[in-house]
């Protein structure tokens, strides 16, 4: 049986790992928390912005937008918001601070659908944190249907995140070369899924993983918008059968996806440490994903491990935030990630079905063969999947019942990779020439869903309720907040946020105090046209006069 490389504690990882994948060229973690400047050269290889965030994407090599550009940006944004919201009766030149009656649902009336070819609207975890600063500002931004303005702070924070990502997951130079030489097409979701498989396996080597996607569905027809965490495989199959409809609209529209990207997963020992395994640093050693999954599962059952969810917050100074609302919503954000991950970790068969619905919601056909060049890239990125590739090529089962039965009962799109022989030889990958022939079963997103679901399930077995917010400034982790997942707090905040998004309550701006207006309105796009600000300031002035008279 194949086994995992030698595992040590998360803080003293061995430098002799490198067997699972060519991308596992990890060295021992630095003794301090300062990120080395040498990592900067790898940053450009990463996606610089969270795809779930609606922001203007600029290269880090460029400057943020100048003041005149900001003026031009606001000149387009503010009239749009004013037209939708109308004006306040008492302040006819200022924008109303209530949900517009003609557009009562921010989700249906304000949120833009994802860019083609993606099918359905969805909610990111960060979009659910409407009260992290000011919910009124959030509402104006949503209805404006314009990206956030790029600031120096935003660019700096994104670069900090990318440095941490490269530190944990160095760029695979061999993979980069192969992708370039073969002109492998990029696809954000397919690339993300394959990368997630790699990173979740590697977490059981190096003790951490970064930028891990998570998601779940909510039923917006039911009261309180429950997260769908108690459905059976058969229930999900009934829902998925609806996707075979020829309707132009999404027949599963009542099931809305919430998705997010987890900054940091940490695998921690809680008692005797990680077990040692036999040496696998042999050139002829061939790893098999089935053996790896079994080895990880056996190790989990034999050891007191736990996986903690953490979120990274970057600061301009070595001071944590002082605003209660900011800390509260930061905790809620990590609780969301923990909740979504726990749902994905319950049952690999259920998670497999929900991943298929996830792909459908994004406009993908999970049974369409992946681009052949992407298949060769996949085997370069994750060589422990090569045994699976042989099984698929020969039409053999891979050991996951739902997938294997599907392939038995459904006709498959024929795949022939014989025309790629010269290209594969040209990039020096002769060990993959055996795959340059016809395949009985093609590599599809359905296949990727299998291995992702199994890895999520392993995480779910040891997912901790102990959560972390990690604060960084200039590469240094200077402060952490430790807290526990609280189901009662989470559910209350979840319902409150979804009520806003689906038009079940009005906007709830912050409490009108002088401190809040000074803190929250200082750099707001709407500070000169906001009726809530003007109304609150007038009340404060009147109170001041009354106190003076007293």
NUDREN-745046 format. One record per residue (C-alpha): y, x, z. Coordinates in steps of 0.2 Angstrom, whole numbers, plus 2048, in hexadecimal, padded with zeros to 3 digits. Layout:
YXZ/...
END
This chain:
800800800/8128067FC/81D80880B/82F80A80E/83681C810/839822821/84581882B/85081E839/85D816844/86D80F83A/87881D840/86C82B83C/86582782C/85A834823/86083D814/84E83D80D/84F82C806/85082A7F3/8408237EE/8438107EC/8508127DF/85A81F7D6/8698177DE/86381B7EF/86B82D7F0/872829801/87783780C/87983681F/88882C824/897835829/89983983C/8AA83183D/8B0820836/8BD828829/8B8825817/8B883680D/8C48387FF/8B683D7F3/8B082B7F3/8C08267EA/8BA82B7D9/8AC81E7DA/8B78107DE/8BC80C7CC/8A98087C9/8AA7F97D4/8B17E77D2/8C17E97DB/8C37D67E0/8B87CA7E8/8B47BE7D9/8B57AF7E6/8C77B37E9/8D57AC7DE/8E07BB7DC/8E87C57CE/8DD7D37CA/8E67E47C7/8DE7F57C6/8E17FF7D6/8E980C7CB/8F78007C7/9067FC7D2/9077EA7DA/9127DE7D1/9257E37D3/9327D77DB/9387D17CA/9267CD7C5/9247C37D6/9347B97D2/92D7B57C1/91C7B07C9/9257A57D5/93079D7C8/9207977C0/9177927D0/9237897DA/92877C7CD/9167787CB/9137757DD/92376A7DF/91E75F7D0/90D75C7D8/9127597EA/9237517E7/9317537F3/93474F805/93E73F808/949747815/94B75780C/94B7527F9/94D7647F3/93E76A7FC/92B7687F9/92175B803/915761810/90875380D/8F9752801/90074A7F1/8FA7387F0/8F77397DE/8EC7497E1/8E37457F1/8D57527F0/8D87647F0/8C77677E9/8C775B7DB/8D975B7D7/8DF76C7DB/8D17787D9/8CE77F7C8/8BC7807C1/8B57917BF/8B879A7AF/8AD7967A1/89E79679F/89D7927B2/89977F7B4/89F7797C5/8AC77B7D2/8A77837E2/8AF7897F2/8B079A7F8/8AE79E80B/8C07A580B/8C7795803/8C078B811/8CB79581D/8DA78A81A/8E278D82B/8E07A082B/8F37A1829/8FB791824/8F178281C/90177C814/90378C80A/8F078B806/8F27797FF/90177E7F5/8F778D7EE/8E87827E9/8F27757E0/8FD7837D7/8ED7887CE/8F479A7CD/8ED7AA7D4/8F37B27E3/9017BF7E1/8FA7D17E2/9027DB7F0/9017ED7F6/8F77E7805/8EB7DD7FB/8E87EC7F0/8E67F87FF/8DA7EC807/8CF7EB7F8/8CE7FE7F6/8C9800808/8BB7F3805/8B57FC7F6/8B580D7FF/8A980680C/89E7FF7FE/89D80F7F5/899818805/88A80D808/88580B7F6/88A81A7EC/88C8177D9/87B81A7D0/8818277C3/8708267B9/8728137B8/8848157B3/87F8217A5/87181579F/87C80679F/889810795/87D817788/874807785/8847FD785/87C7F1792/8867E1793/88D7DC7A4/88B7CC7AC/8937C97BD/8867BD7C4/8767C57BD/87D7D77C2/8817D07D3/86F7C97D6/8667D97D0/8727E37DB/86F7D87EA/85C7DB7E9/85F7ED7E9/86B7ED7F8/8607E2802/8517ED800/85C7FC803/8627F5813/8517F881B/85380A816/86580E81B/869800828/8777F781F/87C7EE810/88D7E9809/8947DC7FD/8857D07FF/8877BE7F7/8827AF801/88479C7FE/87E78B802/8827797FC/88B76B805/888759801/8997527FF/8937407FF/88D740810/89873F820/89E74F827/898759817/88876081E/882771818/87176D810/86677881B/85776C81E/85176780D/83F76A807/83A7737F7/8367627F0/84775B7F4/84F76A7EB/8447677DC/84A7557DB/85C75B7DB/8577697CE/84F75C7C3/8607547C1/8667637B8/85B75F7A9/8677517A6/871751795/88174B79E/89075579B/8957547AD/88C75C7BB/87E7507C1/87D7597D1/8907597D5/88E7517E6/8867627EB/89476E7EC/8917817EE/89978B7FC/89879E7F8/89E7AE7FF/89B7C17FF/8967C980F/8A07D9813/8937E181E/8817DF823/87B7EA831/8687ED836/8687F2848/85A7F7853/8597EF864/84B7F886C/83F806866/84780A856/84080A844/82E80E841/82A81E837/82081C826/81782881B/82083480F/82382C7FF/82D8397F7/82183C7E9/82583C7D7/8168327D2/8188257E0/81B8147D9/8228077E4/81E7F47E2/82A7E77E8/81C7DD7EF/8167EB7FA/8287EF800/82B7DD805/81B7DD80F/81F7EE817/8307E781C/8297D7823/81C7E182D/8297EC834/8347DD839/8267D5843/8227E684B/8347EA850/8437E3859/84F7E484B/85E7D9848/86A7D783A/87C7D483E/8897CC832/89A7D5832/8AB7D2829/8B77E0825/8CA7DD828/8D67EB822/8E77ED82B/8F67F7826/8F87FD838/8EB802846/8EE7F184E/8E37E184D/8EB7D1849/8F47C7857/8F57B684F/8E87AB857/8E57A1847/8E17B183E/8D47B784A/8CC7A584B/8CA7A3839/8C37B5837/8B67B0843/8B37A083A/8B17AA82A/8A37B5831/89B7A6838/89A79E827/8927AE820/8857AD82E/88279B82B/87F79D819/8747AC81B/86A7A3828/86779481B/8627A180E/8567A981A/84C79981F/83F797812/83E7A2802/8377937F8/8467897FC/8527977F9/84A79A7E8/84E7887E3/8607897EA/8637997E0/85E7907D0/86A7827D4/8777907D8/8747977C6/8757867BE/8867827C7/88D7927C0/88778D7AE/8777987AC/8667947A5/85B79D7B2/84C79D7A5/8567A5797/84F7B7795/85B7C579B/8627D078E/8557DD78A/8617EB78E/8657E379F/8527E47A2/8517F679F/8617F97AA/8587EE7B8/8497FA7B8/8558097B9/85F8017C7/8507FA7D1/8408047CC/8367FB7DA/8377EC7CE/82D7F57C0/81C7EF7C7/8237DD7C5/8297E17B3/8177E67AF/8117D57B6/81D7CB7AC/81A7D579C/8077D179E/80A7BF7A3/8037C27B4/8087B97C5/8157C37D0/80F7BB7E0/81C7AD7E3/81379D7E1/8227927DA/82779F7CD/8157A27C8/81178F7C6/82178C7BC/81B7997B0/80A7927AF/8117817AB/81F7847A0/82178C78F/82A79D78F/8367A4783/82D7B2779/8357C377C/8327D3772/83A7E3777/8317EE769/8427F0760/8497FA76F/83E80976E/84A815765/858810772/84D813781/84782477A/859828776/85E827789/84F83178F/846822797/835825790/82D81F79F/83380D79A/82C80E788/81D80478D/8297F578F/82E7F677D/8227E9777/8207D6779/8217CE78A/8167BF78F/8237BA79C/8357BE79A/8417C57A8/84D7B77AD/8587B27BB/84A7A77C1/8417B77C5/8507C07CD/8517B07D8/83F7B37DF/8427C47E5/8537C07EC/84C7B17F6/83E7BC7FE/84B7C9804/8577BB80B/8487B5814/8447C581C/8567C7822/8557B5829/8477BA834/8527C683E/8647BF83B/86E7C184B/87B7B5852/8857C4858/8937C684B/8A07D3848/8B27D5841/8B57E783C/8C87EC83B/8CC7FB830/8DC80582D/8DD814821/8CA815821/8C8815833/8BE80783D/8CB80684B/8C67F5853/8B87E8853/8B67D785A/8A57D2860/8A07BF862/8927B385F/88F7A6853/89379585A/88B786851/89777985A/8A7783855/8A0786843/89C774840/8AD76E846/8B677A83B/8AB77782C/8AE76482D/8C176782F/8C2772820/8B7767815/8C275881A/8D1761813/8C9766803/8C27557FF/8D274B804/8CC744814/8DB74A81E/8EC74F81B/8F376181C/8F576882D/90277682E/90478183D/90D77B84C/92077B849/926789855/933796853/9267A4855/91B79C848/92979A83B/92E7AC83D/91C7B283C/9147A782E/9237A3823/92A7B5821/9227BA811/91C7A980B/91E7A47F9/9257937FE/93079880C/940792803/9397817FD/92E77C80B/93276C814/92776F823/93177F826/942777825/93C76882F/93677383D/94577E83D/95076F83F/94676984D/94777A856/95A77A853/95C76985B/95276E86A/95D77D86C/96C77286C/964767879/960775884/97177C882/97976C888/96D76B897/
END
